[in-house]
Amino acid sequence: MIRSLSIELKIIIGIILFTILIVSAERYQLSDNIVNQFIKSKKSKNNLLIDTISPIIALNISLGLEDANEEYLNQIVKQNDDLEFLELKNVNKDIIYTYIKESTKHLKKEEGDTNFCSKNIIDPISGENFGFIDLYFSDKELIEVHQKNTDTTISIFLITFILLFLFIFLIKRELKDLKVLSRDVLAYDPKLNNLSLRESKRSDEIGVIHNAIMSMVERIDLHSKDLDAINHSLEDKVKERTKELEAVNEKLKALSITDALTQLYNRRYFEQHLKDTWDMAQRKNVDMSIIMCDIDYFKHVNDTYGHAAGDIVLKIVANVMKTSIKRSTDFVARYGGEEFIIVLYDTNTNGAHELCTTIQKGIKSLGNFEAHGIKIRPITMSFGVSSIIPDTGNIPSNLVKSADFALYQAKQSGRDRIIIDD
């Protein structure tokens, strides 16, 4: 709770508590000293009086001058206005002389009482005890001392509080600028640059802090503008770089699934596509077909015309195959060397055979090939086809093996053939 208080309130509370503590302690000490000194003085006076009259009374008793004692004690009573009670007794405790002030209502004849004192009447010559004398004095003066102390304490506290409130007023006025400064600084937003402070004319610490904060805010505003400009530039660069990275990623993705020479899909991507097509055909309970095809006598092309010519032949054949498939679900990939593979979704053996015929005609229509100015005789292709409605009792690799076996049969039966594996 104390931590949530403002510095101004903490200072004010601290000053009030400290002042009250100091004034109270000092006043208590002073008042206690005054009362104690008064009591000591009163006791000394009372003891001095009884010590003075005791020898005289003893002398009069030893001389048999009882009347002189009475006259003497009456004189003592008149001279001491604060004396409220006086009593003289012999050794038998018979009252010889007594005086009670009319205003006295109650007497506290107790040992240790400030107002009461008692003494034996001793003959100074023989040492004989003649009796006792008791004196009781008024406490009016002590009450007056207490009252004066109370009045003085109240006056001191009133003056202290007046001075304290005046001091607090001055503190609040001095801290007013600091409160305004704190409020504006807490409300300051660098984006809005909404600091409403003006340069302070004060030369004290608050003025120095005020102007230092203004200078700092100006620098923050300047740096904020620079930072905003840098951020906008960075955002543009990040967007540009992001587009570049996306383009590069697309290229990398394409490269990872594409055969570099023919620009058909590669074998690794074929295996993933085969599994996806198998799962989809199994869910839909439809046919799917695999076509394995191979360029006839391709080794003779490489050996006769060179590998560069062979690469040109592969590119041309790949383009014919790519243009022959029409549906988005049809898939063609380079399986390896001069061998290609086609995956057909929702296609039976008739549809697969029709596509093989289309490719076969497209290649034959090319006639002679030409590579680096050298004419290459027309080429042909052999095809192996296998179809199935996928089920849980079979696997995709079996379909590929079946098409591969059909291709082998096409090769064995004279090439330029389309063989369907039943």
C-alpha positions as CSV (number, residue, x, y, z in Angstrom):
1,M,0.0,0.0,0.0
2,I,2.8,2.4,0.9
3,R,4.5,1.8,-2.4
4,S,1.4,2.9,-4.3
5,L,1.5,6.4,-2.6
6,S,3.0,9.3,-4.5
7,I,6.4,10.7,-3.5
8,E,4.7,14.0,-2.5
9,L,2.3,12.2,-0.1
10,K,5.2,10.1,1.3
11,I,7.2,13.3,2.0
12,I,4.2,15.0,3.6
13,I,3.4,12.0,5.8
14,G,7.1,11.6,6.7
15,I,7.4,15.3,7.7
16,I,4.2,15.2,9.8
17,L,5.2,12.1,11.7
18,F,8.7,13.3,12.2
19,T,7.6,16.7,13.4
20,I,4.9,15.3,15.8
21,L,7.5,12.8,17.2
22,I,10.2,15.4,17.8
23,V,7.8,18.1,19.2
24,S,6.0,15.5,21.4
25,A,9.3,14.0,22.8
26,E,10.8,17.4,23.4
27,R,7.7,18.8,25.0
28,Y,7.2,15.8,27.2
29,Q,10.8,16.0,28.4
30,L,10.5,19.7,29.1
31,S,7.1,19.4,30.9
32,D,8.4,16.5,33.0
33,N,11.5,18.4,34.0
34,I,9.4,21.5,35.0
35,V,7.0,19.4,37.1
36,N,9.9,17.5,38.8
37,Q,11.8,20.7,39.5
38,F,8.6,22.2,41.0
39,I,8.0,19.2,43.2
40,K,11.6,19.1,44.4
41,S,11.4,22.9,45.1
42,K,8.1,22.4,46.9
43,K,9.5,19.6,49.0
44,S,12.6,21.5,49.8
45,K,10.5,24.5,50.9
46,N,8.2,22.3,53.0
47,N,11.1,20.5,54.7
48,L,12.9,23.8,55.3
49,L,9.8,25.2,57.0
50,I,9.3,22.2,59.3
51,D,13.0,22.0,60.0
52,T,12.9,25.6,61.0
53,I,9.9,25.5,63.3
54,S,10.7,22.2,65.0
55,P,13.7,23.4,67.1
56,I,11.8,26.5,68.2
57,I,8.8,24.5,69.3
58,A,11.0,22.1,71.1
59,L,12.8,25.0,72.9
60,N,9.4,26.5,74.0
61,I,8.2,23.2,75.3
62,S,11.4,22.6,77.3
63,L,11.0,26.1,78.8
64,G,7.3,25.5,79.5
65,L,6.2,28.3,77.1
66,E,3.1,26.6,75.5
67,D,1.4,29.9,74.9
68,A,4.5,31.1,73.0
69,N,4.2,28.0,70.8
70,E,0.6,28.8,70.0
71,E,1.4,32.4,69.1
72,Y,4.4,31.2,67.1
73,L,2.4,28.6,65.1
74,N,-0.4,31.1,64.4
75,Q,2.3,33.4,63.0
76,I,3.6,30.6,60.8
77,V,0.0,29.9,59.5
78,K,-0.4,33.5,58.6
79,Q,2.9,33.6,56.8
80,N,2.3,30.5,54.7
81,D,-0.8,30.9,52.7
82,D,-0.5,27.4,51.1
83,L,-0.6,25.8,54.5
84,E,-3.9,24.0,54.9
85,F,-3.3,21.9,58.0
86,L,-1.0,22.0,61.0
87,E,-1.2,19.8,64.0
88,L,1.1,19.5,67.1
89,K,0.9,16.4,69.4
90,N,2.7,15.4,72.5
91,V,4.3,12.0,73.0
92,N,1.0,10.6,74.1
93,K,-0.5,11.8,70.8
94,D,-2.6,14.4,72.6
95,I,-3.3,17.4,70.4
96,I,-1.5,20.5,71.7
97,Y,-2.2,22.7,68.7
98,T,-4.2,22.3,65.5
99,Y,-5.1,24.3,62.4
100,I,-7.3,23.4,59.5
101,K,-8.0,25.8,56.7
102,E,-11.7,26.3,56.1
103,S,-11.5,25.5,52.3
104,T,-9.8,22.1,53.0
105,K,-12.1,19.2,52.3
106,H,-9.8,16.3,52.2
107,L,-6.3,15.7,53.6
108,K,-4.0,12.9,52.3
109,K,-1.7,12.2,55.3
110,E,0.4,9.6,53.5
111,E,4.1,9.1,53.6
112,G,5.7,10.2,50.3
113,D,2.9,12.7,49.5
114,T,4.4,15.9,48.2
115,N,2.0,18.1,50.2
116,F,2.4,16.2,53.5
117,C,5.4,16.3,55.9
118,S,5.8,15.2,59.5
119,K,8.6,15.5,62.1
120,N,9.4,14.6,65.7
121,I,9.9,17.4,68.2
122,I,13.3,16.7,69.7
123,D,14.9,18.7,72.5
124,P,18.2,19.9,70.9
125,I,20.0,19.7,74.3
126,S,18.8,16.5,75.9
127,G,17.5,14.8,72.8
128,E,14.2,14.1,74.5
129,N,11.2,13.5,72.3
130,F,8.4,16.0,73.1
131,G,5.9,15.0,70.4
132,F,5.1,15.3,66.7
133,I,4.2,18.0,64.2
134,D,2.3,17.4,60.9
135,L,2.0,19.9,58.1
136,Y,-0.2,19.6,55.0
137,F,0.2,22.1,52.1
138,S,-2.2,22.9,49.3
139,D,-1.5,21.4,45.8
140,K,-3.0,24.4,44.1
141,E,0.4,25.6,42.8
142,L,1.2,22.1,41.4
143,I,-2.2,22.1,39.6
144,E,-1.4,25.5,38.2
145,V,1.9,24.3,37.0
146,H,0.3,21.3,35.3
147,Q,-2.3,23.6,33.7
148,K,0.3,26.0,32.5
149,N,2.2,23.1,31.0
150,T,-0.9,21.9,29.2
151,D,-1.7,25.3,27.9
152,T,1.9,25.8,26.7
153,T,1.9,22.3,25.1
154,I,-1.4,23.0,23.2
155,S,0.0,26.4,22.0
156,I,3.2,24.8,20.9
157,F,1.3,22.1,18.9
158,L,-0.9,24.7,17.3
159,I,2.0,26.8,16.2
160,T,3.8,23.6,15.0
161,F,0.8,22.5,13.0
162,I,0.4,26.0,11.5
163,L,4.0,26.0,10.5
164,L,3.7,22.4,9.3
165,F,0.8,23.2,7.0
166,L,2.5,26.2,5.7
167,F,5.6,24.1,4.9
168,I,3.4,21.4,3.3
169,F,1.7,24.1,1.1
170,L,5.1,25.3,0.0
171,I,6.2,21.7,-0.8
172,K,3.0,21.0,-2.8
173,R,3.5,24.2,-4.8
174,E,7.1,23.3,-5.5
175,L,6.1,19.7,-6.5
176,K,3.2,20.9,-8.7
177,D,5.4,21.2,-11.8
178,L,6.9,17.8,-11.1
179,K,3.3,16.3,-11.0
180,V,2.4,17.9,-14.3
181,L,5.7,16.6,-15.8
182,S,5.0,13.1,-14.5
183,R,1.5,13.1,-15.9
184,D,2.5,14.3,-19.4
185,V,5.5,11.9,-19.5
186,L,3.2,8.9,-18.6
187,A,0.7,10.0,-21.3
188,Y,3.5,10.4,-23.9
189,D,3.2,8.3,-27.0
190,P,6.2,8.4,-29.4
191,K,3.9,7.5,-32.3
192,L,1.7,10.5,-31.6
193,N,4.4,12.8,-30.3
194,N,1.8,14.2,-27.9
195,L,4.0,15.8,-25.2
196,S,2.5,19.2,-24.4
197,L,5.3,20.4,-22.2
198,R,7.0,23.7,-22.8
199,E,10.5,24.7,-21.8
200,S,10.8,25.4,-18.1
201,K,12.2,28.7,-16.8
202,R,13.0,27.2,-13.4
203,S,16.7,26.9,-12.5
204,D,16.3,24.3,-9.7
205,E,16.5,20.6,-10.0
206,I,12.9,20.2,-11.2
207,G,13.5,22.7,-14.0
208,V,16.7,20.8,-15.0
209,I,14.8,17.5,-15.0
210,H,11.9,19.1,-17.0
211,N,14.1,20.4,-19.7
212,A,16.2,17.2,-19.8
213,I,13.0,15.2,-20.4
214,M,12.0,17.6,-23.2
215,S,15.3,17.1,-24.8
216,M,15.1,13.4,-24.5
217,V,11.6,13.3,-26.0
218,E,12.8,15.4,-29.0
219,R,15.5,12.8,-29.6
220,I,13.1,9.9,-29.2
221,D,10.7,11.6,-31.7
222,L,13.6,12.0,-34.2
223,H,14.8,8.4,-33.7
224,S,11.2,7.2,-34.0
225,K,10.8,8.8,-37.4
226,D,14.1,7.3,-38.5
227,L,13.0,3.9,-37.1
228,D,9.7,4.1,-38.9
229,A,11.5,4.9,-42.2
230,I,13.9,1.9,-41.6
231,N,10.9,-0.3,-40.7
232,H,9.0,0.6,-43.9
233,S,12.2,-0.1,-45.9
234,L,12.7,-3.4,-44.1
235,E,9.1,-4.4,-44.7
236,D,9.4,-3.7,-48.4
237,K,12.7,-5.6,-48.5
238,V,11.2,-8.5,-46.5
239,K,8.2,-8.7,-48.9
240,E,10.5,-8.6,-51.9
241,R,12.8,-11.2,-50.4
242,T,9.7,-13.3,-49.5
243,K,8.5,-13.3,-53.1
244,E,12.0,-14.2,-54.2
245,L,12.2,-17.1,-51.7
246,E,8.7,-18.3,-52.7
247,A,9.8,-18.3,-56.4
248,V,13.0,-20.1,-55.5
249,N,11.1,-22.6,-53.4
250,E,8.7,-23.3,-56.3
251,K,11.7,-23.8,-58.6
252,L,13.3,-26.1,-56.0
253,K,10.1,-28.0,-55.6
254,A,9.8,-28.4,-59.4
255,L,13.4,-29.5,-59.7
256,S,12.9,-32.0,-56.9
257,I,10.1,-33.7,-58.8
258,T,11.2,-33.1,-62.4
259,D,13.6,-34.9,-64.7
260,A,16.2,-32.3,-65.9
261,L,16.5,-33.6,-69.4
262,T,12.9,-34.4,-70.5
263,Q,11.1,-32.0,-68.1
264,L,8.8,-34.8,-67.2
265,Y,8.2,-35.9,-63.6
266,N,11.0,-38.0,-62.2
267,R,10.8,-41.5,-60.8
268,R,10.8,-40.4,-57.1
269,Y,7.8,-38.3,-57.6
270,F,6.1,-41.1,-59.6
271,E,6.3,-43.4,-56.6
272,Q,4.5,-40.8,-54.5
273,H,1.9,-40.1,-57.2
274,L,1.3,-43.8,-57.7
275,K,0.5,-44.3,-54.1
276,D,-1.9,-41.3,-54.0
277,T,-3.7,-42.5,-57.2
278,W,-4.0,-46.0,-55.8
279,D,-5.5,-44.8,-52.5
280,M,-8.0,-42.6,-54.4
281,A,-9.0,-45.3,-56.9
282,Q,-9.5,-47.7,-53.9
283,R,-11.8,-45.3,-52.1
284,K,-13.8,-44.6,-55.3
285,N,-13.7,-48.3,-56.4
286,V,-12.7,-47.4,-59.9
287,D,-10.1,-48.7,-62.4
288,M,-6.6,-47.4,-62.7
289,S,-4.0,-48.3,-65.4
290,I,-0.2,-48.3,-65.7
291,I,1.6,-48.0,-69.0
292,M,5.2,-48.9,-69.2
293,C,6.8,-47.8,-72.5
294,D,10.3,-48.0,-73.9
295,I,12.1,-46.6,-77.1
296,D,13.0,-49.5,-79.3
297,Y,16.7,-49.9,-80.2
298,F,17.7,-46.8,-78.3
299,K,21.1,-48.1,-77.5
300,H,21.7,-48.3,-81.3
301,V,20.9,-44.5,-81.5
302,N,23.4,-43.7,-78.8
303,D,26.1,-45.9,-80.3
304,T,25.5,-44.7,-83.8
305,Y,24.8,-41.0,-83.4
306,G,26.2,-40.2,-79.9
307,H,24.6,-39.5,-76.5
308,A,23.8,-35.9,-77.5
309,A,21.6,-37.1,-80.3
310,G,20.1,-39.6,-77.9
311,D,19.2,-36.8,-75.5
312,I,17.4,-35.0,-78.4
313,V,15.4,-38.1,-79.2
314,L,14.4,-38.5,-75.5
315,K,13.2,-34.8,-75.4
316,I,11.2,-35.2,-78.6
317,V,9.6,-38.5,-77.4
318,A,8.8,-36.9,-74.0
319,N,7.1,-34.0,-75.7
320,V,4.9,-36.3,-77.8
321,M,3.9,-38.2,-74.6
322,K,3.2,-34.9,-72.7
323,T,0.9,-33.6,-75.5
324,S,-0.9,-36.9,-75.9
325,I,-2.4,-36.9,-72.4
326,K,-5.4,-34.7,-72.0
327,R,-6.8,-35.1,-68.5
328,S,-5.4,-33.3,-65.4
329,T,-5.4,-36.7,-63.6
330,D,-3.2,-38.3,-66.3
331,F,0.5,-38.6,-65.2
332,V,3.7,-39.3,-67.2
333,A,7.2,-39.6,-65.8
334,R,10.6,-40.7,-67.0
335,Y,11.2,-44.1,-65.3
336,G,14.8,-44.4,-66.2
337,G,17.1,-44.3,-69.3
338,E,14.8,-44.6,-72.4
339,E,11.9,-46.0,-70.3
340,F,8.7,-44.0,-69.4
341,I,5.7,-44.7,-67.3
342,I,2.1,-43.4,-67.4
343,V,-0.4,-43.5,-64.5
344,L,-4.1,-43.2,-65.5
345,Y,-6.8,-42.7,-62.9
346,D,-10.3,-44.0,-63.6
347,T,-9.1,-45.7,-66.8
348,N,-9.5,-49.3,-67.8
349,T,-7.4,-51.3,-70.3
350,N,-9.4,-50.0,-73.3
351,G,-8.7,-46.4,-72.4
352,A,-5.0,-47.2,-71.7
353,H,-4.7,-49.0,-75.1
354,E,-6.2,-46.0,-76.9
355,L,-3.6,-43.7,-75.3
356,C,-0.8,-46.0,-76.3
357,T,-2.1,-45.9,-79.9
358,T,-2.2,-42.1,-79.8
359,I,1.4,-41.9,-78.6
360,Q,2.5,-44.5,-81.1
361,K,1.0,-42.6,-84.0
362,G,2.5,-39.3,-82.8
363,I,6.0,-40.8,-82.8
364,K,5.6,-42.3,-86.2
365,S,4.3,-39.1,-87.6
366,L,7.7,-37.5,-86.8
367,G,9.5,-39.5,-89.5
368,N,13.2,-39.0,-89.4
369,F,14.8,-37.2,-86.5
370,E,17.5,-34.6,-86.9
371,A,20.3,-33.9,-84.4
372,H,23.2,-31.6,-85.1
373,G,22.6,-31.8,-88.8
374,I,22.5,-35.6,-88.8
375,K,19.3,-37.4,-89.8
376,I,18.2,-40.2,-87.6
377,R,15.9,-42.9,-88.9
378,P,12.4,-43.1,-87.4
379,I,12.0,-44.7,-84.1
380,T,9.3,-46.8,-82.5
381,M,8.1,-47.6,-79.0
382,S,6.9,-50.7,-77.2
383,F,4.1,-50.6,-74.6
384,G,3.0,-52.8,-71.7
385,V,-0.4,-52.1,-70.1
386,S,-1.8,-53.3,-66.8
387,S,-5.2,-52.3,-65.2
388,I,-6.9,-53.0,-61.9
389,I,-9.5,-51.9,-59.4
390,P,-7.3,-51.5,-56.2
391,D,-8.3,-53.4,-53.1
392,T,-6.8,-54.2,-49.8
393,G,-5.5,-57.6,-51.1
394,N,-3.1,-56.0,-53.5
395,I,-0.4,-53.3,-53.6
396,P,0.7,-50.7,-56.2
397,S,4.1,-52.3,-56.9
398,N,2.3,-55.4,-58.2
399,L,0.5,-53.3,-60.8
400,V,3.9,-51.8,-61.9
401,K,5.4,-55.3,-62.2
402,S,2.5,-56.5,-64.3
403,A,2.9,-53.6,-66.7
404,D,6.7,-54.2,-66.8
405,F,6.1,-57.8,-67.6
406,A,3.7,-56.8,-70.5
407,L,6.4,-54.5,-71.8
408,Y,8.9,-57.4,-71.7
409,Q,6.4,-59.4,-73.8
410,A,6.1,-56.6,-76.3
411,K,9.9,-56.5,-76.7
412,Q,10.1,-60.2,-77.1
413,S,7.3,-60.3,-79.6
414,G,9.1,-58.0,-82.1
415,R,8.9,-54.5,-80.6
416,D,6.6,-51.7,-81.7
417,R,3.8,-53.5,-79.9
418,I,1.1,-52.8,-77.3
419,I,0.7,-55.7,-74.9
420,I,-2.0,-55.8,-72.2
421,D,-1.3,-58.0,-69.2
422,D,-4.5,-59.9,-68.3
